Amino acid sequence: MISTRSFTQDLDECRDVLLVGGKGASLGRLIRAGFPVPNGFVVNTRAWRLAQEGATSGGKPMEIPARVAGEILQAYQTMAAGAVAVRSSATAEDMAAASMAGQCETFIGVQREAE
């Protein structure tokens, strides 16, 4: 079933590298090919664009827009997976001509909505 969410996509729906990044699109391909990939979702570039609309003069968002935060919480609750890993990423990561491994943060063992 295709989601109607705007700012998050379940991994099995991830196809467009410009929207979900290389890792998200690759994980989506693996799932659709039948490989065992843990459940997850991607916060897409639409969320970033919305956050940038409310950015400070320095270009950094003040906070996650409520619409985006609501979708992230909805996607997390839908997973009902307990502890998860949260990885920040960029759409240009993991491309054929560039690698940014280790430059973004990863948090493991995230277990509650507030985390």
N, C-alpha and C positions, 0 to 999 in steps of 0.2 A: 504494500500500500504506500503510495506517495504522500508525503507529509505536506501540510499546508502552512508549515512554519516558514517564516521569512529569513530568520537570522541563524538558524541551526539546521543541520541536516544529519540524519542517521547515516552511519558509515555505508550501509548498503545502497544508499541513494547518491553517494558522492561520485561524480563523473567529471565535472568541469574544473580543470586545474586552476583557472583564474578565479573561481569562486571558493574552492575548498583546498587548494594547494596540492602539490605533488603527492605528499604522504596520504592525504585524505582520499584522493582519486585512486591511488594505488591500493589502499586498503579496501576501497569499494570494489575494485576489480577483483581482488582476491576473494572477497565474500561472494560476489556474483559467480565466480568460477568454482565455488564449493569448498574453498579452503577454510579451516577453522580459525576465525579471527574473533577475538573478544568483542563483545558488544560495545558500541561507543557512538559518539556524535562529534560533529565539527561545528565550531562557531565560524560562520562564513564571512566573506569580505563585505557583505551588505551591512553586517554589524559594525565593522570598522568604519565604513563610510558614514553611518549614522552617528557614531561616536565622534568622528572628526567634525561633523556639523556643529557640535557643541564644544569644540576644542578651545582652549585658552589661546592667548596670543602667541605663546611658545609652541603651539601645535600639538600639545598633549591633552588628551581628554581629561576632564575633571573627574568623571565617574562613568561607570557603565550605564547607558540609557536604560530606563525602567523597562521599556519594551524588550530590549535585548536580555536583560537580567531575568525577566519573566520567562522568556523562551528557554534560556539556559537551565533554569530551575525545572521547567516542565520536561525538558529532554532528560535531565538527570533523574527526575522522579520516575519517568517512564522506563528508564533502564532498570530500576529497582535492583541494582547490582551490589549494594554495599560499598565497600572501599573501591575507589577508582584512582587512576592516574590522570593528572591534568598537565598537558604539555602545551606551552606556547610555541607558536610556529609562525612561519611566513609563507606566502604563496610561492616565493622564489626559492625556497629551500628545496633540496633534494631534486634539483633539475639536472639535466645532462651536463650543463656547462658550469654549474655552481654547487657548492656544498657549504652549508653553514652549521654543520654538526657541532653541538655543544654550546652554541651561542644563545640559545633560548632556554628558559627555565622549565623544569619539570618538577611537579609535586606528586608524590606517591602517597597512598594511604588516605586520600581525602574521603571522609566518611559522612559528612553532614552538609546540609545546604549552606550553612553559614561559612564553612571552610571554602 
